[in-house]
Amino acid sequence: MSYPAFFAEVPPLRLYDPLAELLGAAEGGLLEYRYEDAVKLAGHSCPTVAGAWLMTRLALGRLYPDDLPRRGGIGVELRDRQDAGVAGVVGAVLGLLTGAAGEGGFKGVNGHHARRGLLHYGVAMAAEARFTRQDSGASVAVAYNPASVQPDPAMPALMKRCFAGEANAEQRVAFGRLWQDRVRRILLEHGDDPEVVQIVA
C-alpha cells in the first residue's frame, strides 16, 4: 500500500493500554498509532480526520503531561449528535485513539477495563469535544477550526468536475493531490496553531 509521503511525517501517538498488556496483545501495553491508522479507520484522509487527530493529540498532551496517556481510561464527549455532520467520523477517530466506546463497546473483564459508555454525543458545551481522565476527573475541552487553512484556488473547480463525473484522469489525480496538500498543511504547518486547534476554557 502507498500513502502520501507526509503521512509518515506526522508524529505518532503513543499510549499505554492496560487491557492490551493483560491480554498479551502488546508488550508492556504500549501502543503506537500513526495518522494512517486513523485514515484506515475512516477510509479517507480529510480535514475532519486531521482535526480529530489534532484534537486528541492536544487533549492527551494536556491531560498527561508527564506520563503516557492511559487508553481505555479516558471519557470522550462530543457536542454534536452522532448523526450530525461529521460528528460520527470525529467520534470514531477519537474512540480509536482513546479506547472510548459507546454502548456497543467492550464491557470489560470481571468488572475491569470496560470501554463501553465512555463515548457520548450531543453533550451541551462550547467546545467541539471534551476528554476526561477517569482516574482523576481532570478534563480538557478542545475546539477545531480549519477555515484559516484555505485550499488551493484550483481545488473547488476540480472538485466540481470530479463529482459531476466530468473530470479526466489527470484532473482527478490533480484534485486528490491538492486535497491532500491541504490536509498536510493542517497537520504539519498548523498542528500547533491556536487558530486551528485550541483548548477551550
C-alpha positions as CSV (number, residue, x, y, z in Angstrom):
1,M,0.0,0.0,0.0
2,S,1.2,3.5,-0.8
3,Y,0.1,6.7,1.1
4,P,1.0,10.3,0.6
5,A,4.6,10.8,1.9
6,F,3.6,13.4,4.5
7,F,1.6,10.7,6.5
8,A,5.0,9.5,7.8
9,E,5.9,13.0,8.9
10,V,3.0,13.2,11.4
11,P,4.3,12.4,14.8
12,P,2.7,9.2,16.2
13,L,0.6,9.0,19.3
14,R,1.9,6.6,22.0
15,L,-0.4,5.3,24.7
16,Y,-0.4,2.7,27.5
17,D,-3.3,0.2,27.3
18,P,-3.6,-2.0,30.4
19,L,-6.0,-4.3,28.6
20,A,-3.6,-4.9,25.8
21,E,-0.9,-5.7,28.3
22,L,-3.1,-8.0,30.3
23,L,-4.2,-10.0,27.3
24,G,-0.7,-10.1,25.8
25,A,-1.6,-8.0,22.7
26,A,1.2,-5.5,23.1
27,E,4.4,-5.9,25.1
28,G,4.1,-3.7,28.2
29,G,0.7,-2.5,26.9
30,L,2.5,0.1,24.7
31,L,0.5,1.1,21.6
32,E,1.5,3.4,18.9
33,Y,-0.9,5.0,16.5
34,R,0.0,6.7,13.3
35,Y,-2.1,9.1,11.2
36,E,-2.5,6.4,8.6
37,D,-4.3,4.3,11.3
38,A,-7.0,7.0,11.5
39,V,-7.1,7.1,7.7
40,K,-7.6,3.4,7.5
41,L,-10.4,3.6,10.1
42,A,-12.2,6.4,8.3
43,G,-11.4,5.2,4.8
44,H,-10.1,8.6,3.7
45,S,-7.8,11.5,4.7
46,C,-9.5,14.8,5.0
47,P,-9.6,18.0,7.3
48,T,-12.1,16.2,9.6
49,V,-9.9,13.2,10.2
50,A,-6.8,15.5,10.6
51,G,-8.8,17.6,13.1
52,A,-9.8,14.6,15.1
53,W,-6.2,13.6,15.3
54,L,-5.0,17.0,16.3
55,M,-7.7,17.5,19.0
56,T,-6.8,14.1,20.5
57,R,-3.1,14.9,20.5
58,L,-3.6,18.3,22.1
59,A,-6.0,17.0,24.8
60,L,-3.9,14.0,25.7
61,G,-0.8,16.1,25.9
62,R,-2.6,18.4,28.4
63,L,-4.1,15.6,30.4
64,Y,-1.0,13.5,30.6
65,P,2.0,16.0,30.6
66,D,4.4,13.5,32.3
67,D,3.0,10.1,31.5
68,L,1.8,8.1,28.6
69,P,-2.0,8.5,28.1
70,R,-3.9,5.6,29.5
71,R,-6.0,4.2,26.7
72,G,-9.3,2.9,28.0
73,G,-9.2,5.3,30.9
74,I,-10.4,8.4,29.0
75,G,-14.0,9.5,28.6
76,V,-14.9,11.4,25.4
77,E,-17.9,13.7,24.8
78,L,-18.8,15.4,21.6
79,R,-21.0,18.5,21.2
80,D,-22.8,17.3,18.1
81,R,-25.2,14.3,17.7
82,Q,-23.6,11.2,16.2
83,D,-25.7,11.6,13.0
84,A,-25.0,15.4,12.6
85,G,-22.4,16.5,10.1
86,V,-19.1,14.8,10.6
87,A,-19.5,14.0,14.3
88,G,-19.6,10.3,13.6
89,V,-16.3,10.4,11.8
90,V,-14.7,12.5,14.6
91,G,-16.1,10.2,17.3
92,A,-14.8,7.1,15.5
93,V,-11.2,8.5,15.4
94,L,-11.4,9.8,18.9
95,G,-12.6,6.4,20.0
96,L,-9.8,4.6,18.1
97,L,-7.1,6.7,19.8
98,T,-8.5,6.8,23.4
99,G,-10.3,3.5,23.5
100,A,-13.6,5.2,24.4
101,A,-16.7,3.5,23.1
102,G,-20.4,3.9,23.1
103,E,-23.0,1.4,24.2
104,G,-21.7,-1.2,21.8
105,G,-18.2,-1.1,23.1
106,F,-16.3,-3.7,25.2
107,K,-18.0,-4.3,28.5
108,G,-14.9,-5.4,30.4
109,V,-13.5,-8.5,32.1
110,N,-14.7,-9.3,35.6
111,G,-15.6,-5.6,36.1
112,H,-12.3,-4.2,34.8
113,H,-11.2,-2.5,31.6
114,A,-14.7,-1.6,30.3
115,R,-14.7,0.9,27.4
116,R,-18.5,0.8,26.9
117,G,-20.2,4.1,27.9
118,L,-17.1,6.2,27.6
119,L,-18.1,7.9,24.3
120,H,-21.0,10.3,24.3
121,Y,-22.6,12.5,21.6
122,G,-24.9,15.5,21.8
123,V,-23.4,16.9,25.0
124,A,-24.0,20.7,25.5
125,M,-20.7,22.5,25.5
126,A,-19.0,25.4,23.7
127,A,-16.1,23.2,22.6
128,E,-16.3,20.5,19.9
129,A,-15.1,17.7,22.2
130,R,-14.1,17.1,25.8
131,F,-11.7,14.5,27.2
132,T,-11.9,13.4,30.8
133,R,-9.5,11.2,32.7
134,Q,-11.5,8.5,34.6
135,D,-8.9,8.2,37.4
136,S,-8.6,11.8,38.4
137,G,-11.6,13.5,36.8
138,A,-9.3,16.0,35.0
139,S,-10.9,17.3,31.9
140,V,-9.9,19.2,28.7
141,A,-12.2,20.7,26.1
142,V,-10.9,21.4,22.6
143,A,-12.1,23.2,19.5
144,Y,-11.0,22.8,15.9
145,N,-11.5,25.2,13.0
146,P,-9.6,24.5,9.8
147,A,-11.1,27.5,8.0
148,S,-7.9,29.6,8.1
149,V,-6.1,26.9,6.1
150,Q,-7.5,27.6,2.7
151,P,-7.5,25.0,-0.1
152,D,-5.6,25.8,-3.3
153,P,-7.6,28.1,-5.5
154,A,-7.8,25.4,-8.2
155,M,-9.4,22.9,-6.0
156,P,-13.0,23.9,-6.0
157,A,-13.3,23.8,-9.8
158,L,-11.6,20.4,-9.9
159,M,-13.9,19.1,-7.1
160,K,-16.9,20.2,-9.0
161,R,-15.8,18.4,-12.2
162,C,-14.9,15.3,-10.2
163,F,-18.2,15.0,-8.5
164,A,-20.1,15.8,-11.7
165,G,-18.3,12.9,-13.5
166,E,-16.7,15.4,-15.9
167,A,-13.0,15.2,-14.8
168,N,-10.5,13.2,-16.8
169,A,-7.8,11.0,-15.1
170,E,-5.3,13.8,-14.9
171,Q,-7.8,16.1,-13.3
172,R,-8.8,13.5,-10.7
173,V,-5.2,13.0,-9.7
174,A,-4.7,16.7,-9.5
175,F,-7.7,17.1,-7.3
176,G,-6.5,14.4,-4.9
177,R,-3.1,15.9,-4.7
178,L,-4.5,19.3,-3.9
179,W,-6.9,17.8,-1.3
180,Q,-4.1,16.0,0.5
181,D,-1.9,19.1,0.3
182,R,-4.4,21.0,2.5
183,V,-4.5,18.1,4.9
184,R,-0.7,18.1,5.0
185,R,-0.7,21.8,5.8
186,I,-3.3,21.4,8.6
187,L,-1.3,18.6,10.2
188,L,2.3,19.7,9.7
189,E,2.2,23.5,9.4
190,H,-0.8,24.4,11.6
191,G,-0.9,21.5,14.1
192,D,0.1,23.8,16.9
193,D,-1.8,26.9,15.5
194,P,-4.4,28.1,18.1
195,E,-6.4,29.4,15.2
196,V,-6.9,25.9,14.1
197,V,-6.9,23.7,17.3
198,Q,-7.1,25.0,20.8
199,I,-8.0,24.4,24.4
200,V,-11.3,25.9,25.3
201,A,-11.6,27.3,28.8
